[in-house]
Amino acid sequence: MNELNEIDKAILESIKTETEHLAGLSGNTDLSQKDFDFLQYYIQEKTGEALSLTTLKRIWRKEYQRLPHLSTLNMLSHIAFGVDWHTAKKQWLEEHAINNFSVVHTTPKNRNVFNSWYAKTLVVVACVVALLRYYNSNYSIGNTANIQFSAQTTNGHAIPNSVVFSYDVHDFRAKRFYIQQSWDPAKIVEISPNNKKQTDIYYEPGYHYAKLMADKKVLKEIPVHIKYNDWYVRFRYPDSELIQVREADLNSTGYLGLTDDYLRRFKPLAIKFQMGYMLSKDFNFQADEFQLEAAVKFDSSYAPACPMVNLLIKGNKDYAWITMGNKGCESNLSVRVSDTSINGKTNDLSKLGIDAFSWQKVHLKLSNGTFTLSINNNLVQESAYTKSLGDLKEIDLFFNGIGSIGDVRIGNDKGNAMITTK
């Protein structure tokens, strides 16, 4: 935690205001418990990182004496303004330096008022200039045009898979350089600016975005597609630990799920976890012109109070994320397809409520800039979107407990099935 000053307070308030606006909570004087629950979910959806309700409430209710941890500030800054905390602070200082300096050029009605404003402005400008010099001397600078960054997998369509990163940062000056494997800040390794190669291991398939970073600044971001020949089934825990379910522990007769023997032996590493089924490959058709059918069901073992199943569709340009949940939990649900977002806090998503412990038939179709979602042959959501998802790269069905899938059909929007899984 860092010392708190008036500038930090002002920047943090602007970040909170913008985050509320993006989450659809703007206009609420005091956030309710449901608002905080949704805000926690919204932040995790956007960043892939979890922020505790206690921390959220302390920040939003101004119950702090010092700045929150830098990782928390970075998380909120990225949601609000797409940059880290230090960059957001620098941009804020630059903007307010210009606004304050413009006061000098106004025509005063009273010379004393003019002198007062002039003196105050000189002080503000001097402080801002000093702070900007500090930031420029302590943070990365240089030309990003000539920076090289690429990646090559080494183990085909298998897991684990080592990746060789090639990079060149000789035109950029920074204290430290890093490569971050994906959205997860825990998966980061420091690299030497004098080297050209760095290897790292991916323990999970998927369509990832690796970042080349100088201090906290992202220099380049590239896709790293870790492919897998079949369904990849795994458990994920809050500390990012992954446990793959081996083929011998999977039932594949009639549906895809855990064997009874595995369930008897299963001991979760934490109270909260996710179980996911992923296909990661080149599907060779557009995510904007496809449809998916699947049956999903929760197991009563280790079921949370609100069982939810998520459907994630990743293209090489954008993604779709649809959450369905047990009846009564509709407030926690959401639909996000590219640039269209609908959340259950501010919209009626009661039709997305399901009987989670019996088989539910889900059908999602994207075609001509429109998506439709049906559950048990009933249309529950239909909306338009404008930003293309691009080439289909990853499909993921994951549960906040133990679940099974069956009767999966994946094909184009004309109904031609490319993949069928019974």
C-alpha positions as CSV (number, residue, x, y, z in Angstrom):
1,M,0.0,0.0,0.0
2,N,1.2,3.5,-0.8
3,E,0.8,7.0,0.6
4,L,-2.4,8.7,-0.3
5,N,-2.6,12.2,-1.7
6,E,-5.3,14.4,-3.2
7,I,-4.2,13.6,-6.8
8,D,-4.5,9.8,-6.1
9,K,-7.9,10.3,-4.6
10,A,-9.1,12.2,-7.6
11,I,-7.8,9.6,-10.1
12,L,-9.3,6.8,-8.0
13,E,-12.7,8.5,-8.0
14,S,-12.6,8.9,-11.8
15,I,-11.7,5.2,-12.2
16,K,-14.6,4.2,-9.9
17,T,-17.0,6.4,-11.8
18,E,-16.0,5.0,-15.2
19,T,-16.1,1.4,-14.0
20,E,-19.6,2.0,-12.7
21,H,-20.6,3.4,-16.0
22,L,-19.2,0.5,-18.0
23,A,-20.8,-2.0,-15.6
24,G,-24.2,-0.4,-16.0
25,L,-24.2,0.8,-12.3
26,S,-23.8,4.5,-12.9
27,G,-26.4,6.7,-11.2
28,N,-26.6,4.6,-8.1
29,T,-25.7,6.8,-5.1
30,D,-25.0,3.9,-2.8
31,L,-24.3,0.5,-4.2
32,S,-26.4,-2.3,-2.8
33,Q,-25.1,-5.8,-1.9
34,K,-26.4,-7.1,-5.3
35,D,-24.5,-4.2,-7.0
36,F,-21.3,-5.2,-5.3
37,D,-21.9,-8.9,-6.2
38,F,-22.3,-7.9,-9.8
39,L,-19.3,-5.5,-9.7
40,Q,-17.2,-8.3,-8.4
41,Y,-18.4,-10.6,-11.2
42,Y,-17.9,-7.9,-13.8
43,I,-14.3,-7.2,-12.8
44,Q,-13.5,-10.9,-12.9
45,E,-15.1,-11.3,-16.3
46,K,-13.1,-8.4,-17.7
47,T,-9.7,-9.1,-16.2
48,G,-9.7,-12.8,-15.3
49,E,-8.7,-11.8,-11.8
50,A,-10.7,-12.0,-8.6
51,L,-11.1,-9.0,-6.2
52,S,-12.7,-9.7,-2.8
53,L,-16.0,-8.1,-1.8
54,T,-14.2,-6.7,1.2
55,T,-11.7,-4.9,-0.9
56,L,-14.3,-3.6,-3.3
57,K,-16.5,-2.2,-0.5
58,R,-13.5,-0.6,1.2
59,I,-12.5,1.2,-2.1
60,W,-16.1,2.3,-3.1
61,R,-17.0,3.4,0.4
62,K,-13.7,5.3,0.8
63,E,-12.8,3.2,3.9
64,Y,-9.1,3.4,3.4
65,Q,-6.2,5.5,4.7
66,R,-3.6,4.5,2.1
67,L,-3.7,3.5,-1.6
68,P,-4.9,0.0,-2.4
69,H,-2.2,-2.5,-3.6
70,L,-0.7,-1.7,-7.0
71,S,-2.1,-4.9,-8.5
72,T,-5.7,-3.8,-7.5
73,L,-5.1,-0.3,-8.9
74,N,-3.8,-1.8,-12.2
75,M,-6.8,-4.1,-12.4
76,L,-9.3,-1.2,-12.0
77,S,-7.4,1.2,-14.2
78,H,-7.3,-1.4,-17.1
79,I,-11.1,-1.8,-16.8
80,A,-11.8,2.0,-16.7
81,F,-9.2,3.3,-19.1
82,G,-7.4,0.4,-20.7
83,V,-4.0,1.3,-19.1
84,D,-2.2,0.6,-15.9
85,W,-2.3,2.8,-12.8
86,H,0.9,4.7,-13.5
87,T,-0.1,5.4,-17.1
88,A,-3.6,6.5,-16.0
89,K,-2.0,8.8,-13.4
90,K,0.5,10.3,-15.9
91,Q,-2.3,10.9,-18.5
92,W,-4.5,12.6,-15.7
93,L,-1.6,14.9,-14.8
94,E,-0.9,15.8,-18.4
95,E,-4.6,16.6,-19.0
96,H,-5.0,18.7,-15.9
97,A,-1.7,20.5,-16.6
98,I,-3.2,21.7,-19.9
99,N,-6.5,22.6,-18.3
100,N,-4.9,24.6,-15.4
101,F,-2.5,26.4,-17.8
102,S,-5.3,27.6,-19.9
103,V,-6.5,29.7,-17.0
104,V,-3.6,32.1,-17.5
105,H,-5.0,33.1,-20.9
106,T,-8.4,34.2,-19.7
107,T,-9.2,37.9,-19.4
108,P,-9.5,38.9,-15.7
109,K,-12.0,41.4,-14.5
110,N,-9.9,42.1,-11.5
111,R,-6.1,42.2,-11.4
112,N,-6.0,40.8,-7.9
113,V,-8.0,37.8,-9.1
114,F,-5.7,37.5,-12.1
115,N,-2.7,37.5,-9.9
116,S,-4.2,35.0,-7.5
117,W,-5.1,32.6,-10.4
118,Y,-1.7,33.2,-12.0
119,A,0.1,32.3,-8.8
120,K,-1.9,29.2,-8.2
121,T,-1.5,28.1,-11.8
122,L,2.3,28.5,-11.7
123,V,2.3,26.4,-8.6
124,V,0.1,23.7,-10.2
125,V,2.2,23.7,-13.4
126,A,5.4,23.5,-11.5
127,C,4.2,20.5,-9.5
128,V,2.9,18.7,-12.6
129,V,6.1,19.3,-14.5
130,A,8.1,17.9,-11.6
131,L,5.9,14.9,-11.4
132,L,6.0,14.3,-15.1
133,R,9.8,14.5,-15.0
134,Y,9.8,11.9,-12.2
135,Y,7.6,9.6,-14.2
136,N,9.7,10.0,-17.4
137,S,12.9,9.3,-15.5
138,N,11.5,6.2,-13.7
139,Y,9.3,4.6,-16.3
140,S,9.9,3.0,-19.7
141,I,10.5,5.2,-22.7
142,G,11.5,4.6,-26.3
143,N,10.4,3.7,-29.8
144,T,8.0,0.8,-30.1
145,A,8.0,0.8,-33.9
146,N,11.0,-1.5,-34.2
147,I,10.2,-3.9,-31.4
148,Q,9.9,-7.5,-32.5
149,F,7.8,-10.2,-30.8
150,S,6.7,-13.6,-32.0
151,A,6.0,-17.1,-30.7
152,Q,6.3,-20.7,-31.9
153,T,4.9,-23.8,-30.2
154,T,7.2,-26.9,-29.9
155,N,4.9,-29.8,-29.0
156,G,2.2,-29.9,-31.7
157,H,-1.3,-30.4,-30.4
158,A,-0.3,-31.6,-26.9
159,I,-0.1,-30.4,-23.3
160,P,2.2,-29.3,-21.7
161,N,3.6,-27.3,-24.6
162,S,6.8,-25.2,-24.6
163,V,6.7,-22.0,-26.6
164,V,9.7,-20.2,-28.0
165,F,9.3,-16.4,-27.8
166,S,11.5,-14.3,-30.1
167,Y,11.9,-10.7,-29.2
168,D,14.0,-7.6,-29.8
169,V,13.8,-4.6,-27.4
170,H,17.1,-2.8,-28.1
171,D,15.3,0.4,-29.1
172,F,13.5,0.7,-25.8
173,R,14.7,1.7,-22.3
174,A,13.2,0.3,-19.2
175,K,14.3,-1.0,-15.8
176,R,12.9,-4.5,-16.5
177,F,11.3,-6.4,-19.3
178,Y,8.8,-9.3,-19.0
179,I,6.7,-11.7,-21.0
180,Q,3.2,-12.5,-19.7
181,Q,1.7,-15.7,-21.1
182,S,-1.9,-14.6,-21.1
183,W,-4.4,-12.5,-19.1
184,D,-3.2,-14.0,-15.9
185,P,-0.6,-11.7,-14.2
186,A,0.7,-14.7,-12.3
187,K,2.0,-16.2,-15.5
188,I,4.9,-13.7,-16.0
189,V,8.6,-14.2,-16.5
190,E,11.4,-11.6,-16.5
191,I,13.5,-11.5,-19.6
192,S,16.9,-9.9,-20.5
193,P,17.0,-7.1,-23.0
194,N,20.3,-8.5,-24.2
195,N,18.8,-11.8,-25.3
196,K,16.6,-12.6,-28.3
197,K,14.9,-15.8,-27.1
198,Q,12.8,-16.9,-24.1
199,T,11.0,-20.1,-23.6
200,D,8.0,-20.8,-21.4
201,I,5.5,-23.7,-20.8
202,Y,1.8,-23.6,-21.3
203,Y,-0.1,-26.1,-19.2
204,E,-3.5,-25.4,-20.7
205,P,-4.7,-25.2,-24.3
206,G,-6.6,-22.2,-25.6
207,Y,-6.4,-19.0,-27.6
208,H,-4.1,-16.8,-25.4
209,Y,-2.7,-13.3,-25.9
210,A,1.0,-13.0,-24.7
211,K,2.3,-9.6,-23.8
212,L,5.8,-8.2,-24.1
213,M,6.2,-5.6,-21.3
214,A,8.6,-2.9,-20.3
215,D,8.1,-2.3,-16.6
216,K,4.3,-1.9,-16.5
217,K,3.9,-0.8,-20.2
218,V,2.7,-3.3,-22.8
219,L,4.9,-3.0,-25.8
220,K,3.4,-5.8,-28.0
221,E,0.6,-8.3,-27.7
222,I,0.4,-11.4,-29.9
223,P,-1.9,-14.4,-30.1
224,V,-0.5,-17.8,-28.9
225,H,-2.8,-20.6,-30.0
226,I,-2.2,-23.8,-28.0
227,K,-4.1,-26.5,-29.8
228,Y,-5.3,-29.8,-28.5
229,N,-6.6,-32.9,-30.4
230,D,-9.6,-33.6,-28.3
231,W,-11.7,-32.2,-25.4
232,Y,-9.5,-30.8,-22.7
233,V,-11.2,-31.3,-19.3
234,R,-9.7,-29.6,-16.2
235,F,-10.4,-28.1,-12.8
236,R,-9.3,-24.6,-12.1
237,Y,-8.9,-23.1,-8.6
238,P,-8.7,-19.5,-7.5
239,D,-4.9,-19.5,-7.2
240,S,-4.8,-20.4,-11.0
241,E,-3.8,-24.0,-10.2
242,L,-4.9,-26.4,-12.9
243,I,-5.7,-30.1,-12.7
244,Q,-6.3,-32.0,-15.9
245,V,-8.8,-34.9,-15.8
246,R,-7.2,-37.8,-17.6
247,E,-9.0,-39.8,-20.2
248,A,-9.2,-42.8,-17.9
249,D,-11.3,-40.8,-15.4
250,L,-13.8,-39.6,-18.1
251,N,-17.0,-41.2,-18.9
252,S,-17.6,-41.0,-22.7
253,T,-20.6,-43.3,-23.1
254,G,-23.7,-41.3,-23.8
255,Y,-22.2,-38.1,-22.4
256,L,-18.8,-36.6,-21.4
257,G,-18.2,-36.3,-17.7
258,L,-16.5,-37.8,-14.6
259,T,-16.6,-41.5,-13.9
260,D,-18.3,-42.6,-10.7
261,D,-15.0,-43.9,-9.4
262,Y,-13.3,-40.5,-9.9
263,L,-16.2,-38.8,-8.1
264,R,-15.8,-41.1,-5.1
265,R,-12.0,-40.2,-5.0
266,F,-12.4,-36.5,-5.7
267,K,-11.3,-34.1,-3.1
268,P,-11.4,-30.4,-4.2
269,L,-8.4,-28.3,-3.3
270,A,-10.6,-25.3,-2.4
271,I,-14.3,-24.6,-1.7
272,K,-14.6,-22.7,-5.0
273,F,-13.5,-24.1,-8.3
274,Q,-14.4,-24.4,-11.9
275,M,-14.7,-27.5,-14.1
276,G,-14.3,-26.9,-17.8
277,Y,-14.5,-28.7,-21.2
278,M,-12.5,-27.0,-23.9
279,L,-12.0,-27.5,-27.6
280,S,-9.0,-25.5,-28.9
281,K,-8.1,-25.8,-32.6
282,D,-8.4,-24.3,-36.0
283,F,-12.1,-24.8,-36.8
284,N,-11.6,-23.3,-40.3
285,F,-14.8,-21.2,-40.3
286,Q,-16.0,-17.9,-38.8
287,A,-17.2,-17.6,-35.3
288,D,-19.8,-15.2,-36.7
289,E,-21.3,-17.9,-38.9
290,F,-21.7,-20.9,-36.7
291,Q,-24.0,-22.6,-34.3
292,L,-23.5,-24.9,-31.3
293,E,-25.9,-27.4,-29.7
294,A,-25.1,-29.1,-26.4
295,A,-26.8,-30.7,-23.4
296,V,-25.5,-29.7,-20.0
297,K,-26.1,-30.9,-16.5
298,F,-24.8,-30.2,-13.0
299,D,-23.9,-33.0,-10.5
300,S,-25.2,-32.4,-7.0
301,S,-21.7,-33.2,-5.6
302,Y,-20.0,-30.0,-4.3
303,A,-22.8,-27.8,-5.9
304,P,-22.7,-24.1,-4.9
305,A,-25.7,-22.2,-3.9
306,C,-26.1,-20.8,-7.4
307,P,-24.9,-23.4,-10.0
308,M,-24.0,-21.7,-13.2
309,V,-22.7,-22.9,-16.6
310,N,-20.8,-20.6,-18.9
311,L,-20.4,-20.9,-22.6
312,L,-17.3,-19.1,-24.0
313,I,-16.7,-18.7,-27.8
314,K,-13.4,-17.2,-28.8
315,G,-12.5,-15.9,-32.2
316,N,-9.2,-14.3,-33.2
317,K,-10.8,-10.8,-32.9
318,D,-13.3,-11.0,-30.1
319,Y,-15.4,-13.4,-28.0
320,A,-18.8,-14.3,-26.7
321,W,-19.6,-15.3,-23.1
322,I,-23.0,-16.5,-22.0
323,T,-23.9,-17.5,-18.4
324,M,-26.9,-19.6,-17.6
325,G,-27.8,-20.6,-14.0
326,N,-30.2,-22.4,-11.8
327,K,-33.7,-20.9,-11.4
328,G,-33.6,-18.2,-8.8
329,C,-30.0,-17.1,-9.7
330,E,-30.9,-15.1,-12.7
331,S,-29.5,-11.9,-11.2
332,N,-26.0,-13.3,-11.5
333,L,-26.4,-14.1,-15.2
334,S,-25.1,-12.3,-18.3
335,V,-24.8,-12.3,-22.1
336,R,-21.9,-10.8,-23.9
337,V,-21.3,-11.2,-27.6
338,S,-18.6,-8.9,-29.0
339,D,-19.7,-5.3,-28.4
340,T,-23.2,-6.3,-27.0
341,S,-23.5,-6.9,-23.3
342,I,-26.6,-7.6,-21.2
343,N,-26.3,-8.2,-17.5
344,G,-28.8,-9.7,-15.1
345,K,-28.4,-6.8,-12.6
346,T,-30.0,-4.3,-14.9
347,N,-32.0,-6.5,-17.3
348,D,-34.5,-9.3,-16.9
349,L,-32.7,-12.5,-17.8
350,S,-35.1,-14.8,-16.0
351,K,-35.5,-16.9,-19.2
352,L,-31.8,-18.0,-18.8
353,G,-32.8,-19.7,-15.6
354,I,-32.6,-23.5,-15.9
355,D,-33.1,-26.7,-13.9
356,A,-29.3,-27.1,-13.5
357,F,-29.5,-30.7,-12.1
358,S,-31.3,-32.2,-15.1
359,W,-30.2,-32.2,-18.7
360,Q,-30.7,-28.9,-20.5
361,K,-30.5,-28.5,-24.2
362,V,-28.7,-25.3,-25.3
363,H,-28.5,-23.9,-28.8
364,L,-26.5,-20.9,-29.8
365,K,-26.4,-19.5,-33.3
366,L,-24.5,-16.5,-34.7
367,S,-25.4,-15.4,-38.2
368,N,-25.4,-12.1,-40.1
369,G,-24.5,-10.0,-37.0
370,T,-27.3,-11.5,-34.9
371,F,-27.1,-14.1,-32.1
372,T,-29.9,-16.3,-30.8
373,L,-29.9,-18.4,-27.7
374,S,-32.4,-21.2,-27.1
375,I,-32.8,-23.4,-24.1
376,N,-34.9,-26.6,-24.4
377,N,-36.1,-25.4,-27.8
378,N,-37.4,-22.1,-26.4
379,L,-35.9,-18.9,-27.7
380,V,-34.6,-17.0,-24.6
381,Q,-32.4,-14.3,-26.1
382,E,-31.9,-12.6,-29.5
383,S,-29.8,-9.5,-30.1
384,A,-27.6,-7.9,-32.7
385,Y,-23.9,-7.1,-32.5
386,T,-21.6,-5.2,-34.9
387,K,-17.9,-6.2,-34.1
388,S,-16.8,-9.4,-35.7
389,L,-15.5,-12.3,-33.6
390,G,-13.3,-13.5,-36.5
391,D,-12.0,-17.0,-37.1
392,L,-13.3,-19.6,-34.5
393,K,-10.4,-20.7,-32.3
394,E,-11.8,-21.9,-29.0
395,I,-15.0,-23.2,-27.4
396,D,-15.3,-23.7,-23.7
397,L,-18.1,-24.9,-21.5
398,F,-17.4,-24.6,-17.8
399,F,-19.2,-25.0,-14.5
400,N,-18.7,-23.4,-11.1
401,G,-19.0,-27.0,-9.7
402,I,-19.0,-30.4,-11.3
403,G,-20.9,-30.8,-14.6
404,S,-21.3,-33.0,-17.7
405,I,-21.9,-32.3,-21.4
406,G,-23.4,-34.3,-24.1
407,D,-24.9,-34.3,-27.7
408,V,-22.5,-31.6,-28.8
409,R,-22.8,-30.5,-32.4
410,I,-20.7,-27.6,-33.8
411,G,-21.2,-26.4,-37.3
412,N,-21.7,-23.4,-39.6
413,D,-24.8,-21.2,-39.6
414,K,-26.4,-23.3,-42.4
415,G,-26.6,-26.3,-40.1
416,N,-23.7,-28.3,-41.6
417,A,-22.1,-30.1,-38.6
418,M,-18.3,-29.9,-38.5
419,I,-17.9,-31.6,-35.1
420,T,-20.3,-34.1,-33.4
421,T,-19.7,-35.4,-29.9
422,K,-22.0,-37.9,-28.2
